Amino acid sequence: MTSSTGSGRTADDDLFVLVMVGFLALGGVVASAGVWWAEAVRWLLAHQVLVAGDHPLLRLPGSGGAGLDLPRLALATAALLLLTAAAVGALRRHPRRRRGEPR
Amino acid sequence: MAVTAVRRPPARSPGSALPPPPAQQLPPRASSWGRQATAWVATGVAGFGAAPLCDHPGLAVPVLGAGVLAGTAHGVCGVRTRTRNQLADRLVEALSPALGLRVPDRRAVRLYCWRRGWPGVPRRVELHYAPGIDDTDPLWVPAVVAAVGRRLLADYEVRAHDRRRCRISLRWVPPGPEAEPPPAAQVRAERTIGELLGPTAAVTGVRWEHGELAAVDVRHEAATKLSAAGYRHRVERVVSTMLPGRWRAQWDLEGDTVRFELRPTLPQQVPHPPPVVTAENRWNVPLAVDEDGETVTWHLRGTGPHLLVIGKTGQGKTVLMNGVVMELAFRGWPVWICDPKRIEFLGTRGWPNVQVVATTVPDQVVVIYQAWAEMERRYARIESGAASEDDFEPLILVLDEYRDFYAIVAEWYAGIKVTGMPTRCPVLEKLGSLVRKGRSARVHVILGLQRPDADVLGGEMRDNFGTRISLGPLSPQGAMMMWESPHLGVALPRGIAGRATAVSDDARPLEVQAYWTPDPRRAAAARHPADLALLERLKPAAARHPRLRVRLDEELLTTPDAKGRSQEWAAVAGGQLVPAAEQQADSATADTGPLPRLVLAGEPAAAPTTEPAAVPVGAGDEDDEELDVDEQICVDELAPGDLVCVEERPPTWALVESVEPDVTDEDLVCIDWRGDDDAAGSLVVHEDAMLTVRRWPTESAPTSHPFGPGR
């Protein structure tokens, strides 16, 4: 809903600018993906986040066969679970805090 | 500290202490059990992945299992906690109005010591209420306890009530072995009683007989409401209508208890027991037995010196009056009988102490005049100091079929009345005088008629009959005149002779079975041994009073006066009762001789003269001719006393005893009915249902003018 007050209009304009900047940044990242993706895979392999074996359980696309074996896949899954739980908790807290309700 | 136990909280009634539940709802509580459970699982998964990377591959599976297990346990506990919190929140919302809270507040209700289970039951409940609440109200605490029990689905009792701190502590009452789900009949009874008596009513005991609910004991704190007799009567009527069978209530208003129980079944015939006259019961004449087997009596020295017997033909009115006559004669008191029907008291003509049975109009007028004269003589003796009231023995004047007597006397009087004589026959005035003044002179009147209509039995005369008994079902108008209630005595079984409505010693109208006494004339003719033996036991050992006959001045009867007018009235008014000549004893039974006992050789034993006690359903259709034709009416127009068709095939009609809305379903109506053979039952129909009924003709309300229209 668009606010008709002066401060509300300013906030909407800022949001619009931020969205536009976000889209431009995303375009830049996508455009340079060919360069930094190979670099990132190389870095991850060097730090043993990814493995380059014959049978990684989950192969990453465009990584020359590198991927995640079972232990790493489990760690990634755990991280994903924790992130999801944290995000859901944050999203549920946010509207309640905005309404001023107790936790 | 007093402990109040509520075993099974009843449903809340509209008028109970608790107001309706609040519209406000508590916001849901924030919970983190989902995230925490996820975190535990994620930790297990992470450990599963990290173990081989840290060169401990053997720990992978145990760590994973531990994490998943911990997460699952956390989740299960979290769901149970959420369910318990929801229970607690609903309890807070339900109790907030009763606790005096403007808005629901979780701090007012605390639940502790949950029992294991899903979701479990709190063993302890702490309630904080607003200081403005009237916590001295005896209805308030039970209402709160009942509300807690309803919301937590368990029984609670007050553990402590701290009025200074506005705090109530409740504790859980573990269900006993008897707390199994009660049968449907008991649940219905408890709900009905709870609705009627309010939230303080608690069932303290039930009794079953042959698989049927027979009695329910209830403790309550609604004595104020129940102090009104009308409300108690309504409660009794509703309970009887709602539950199968015919129920009654025994109230203990001082003890705040009531016992609802099935009415005992009255016998369909009770032979007249042999009189046992003592100094204590000499003045109490037994008439009938009630459903508890107690004898209903006519107290001659009480507030009802005269007896009014009402009943349509065939309902046992004359049988009852015959029995009363024999009881009185057994006591050695003189009985004078006026029998307009001429044959009803033929059998008592020779009965010891029955001095006269008058059947013709002049004879009956003479008998009434002489009874009145005897009353005046007694008053004169009392006035002169020659005697006191206790010196006189009772003289009983019996007048059957009074309406018939009233009509034939009027007709006879119109035929002999000459100029200068009163418009109405003066004998009616004498009878009214006897009823008004007879008590102190020990002159008692027994009046029998089919209906106490105001045109023959005015209000003043009717009111002087303090003892009344009505045989058979009355019409609502008749019930109004007899019992001042259109509901009393209207639903008696039509097929049982002698079934009656009478008043108990404590002035309670109740259903009774009048004693059956055989007619001596018919018994002698039928020679039934049991009847003859019964009569023999009722017969006085000796006649204390000689038989009398009416003597009229023949000259006055046959000779006109100087103006050529009939002098019949003068002859009747001056008639005397004189000892009867021996040859005029025309009774079928001798005065003191034994009644024929044996059946002659070769003759079959005759059938007992007992009239059939019960007439099959439908046999009362002759009586139904008095009722209006069948009509279809809505159930809300149904009234006690209506005949309703309870079965279509074969058509079975029953009298409506009461009509009450079903307290468990507002769309339904319960109809209590009684059949001709004393069967009883209930119909539950929709409030808009149409029923086939036969109704009594509508009449104008009885007016109260003594001695009818001629006065």
Interface residues (C-beta under 8 A of the other chain):
Chain A: L70 P71 R72 L73 A74 L75 A76 T77 A78 A79 L81 L82 T84 A85 A86 V88 G89 R92 R93 R96 E101 P102 R103
Chain B: P27 A30 S32 G34 R35 T38 A39 V41 A42 T43 V45 A46 F48 G49 A50 A51 P52 L53 A60 L64
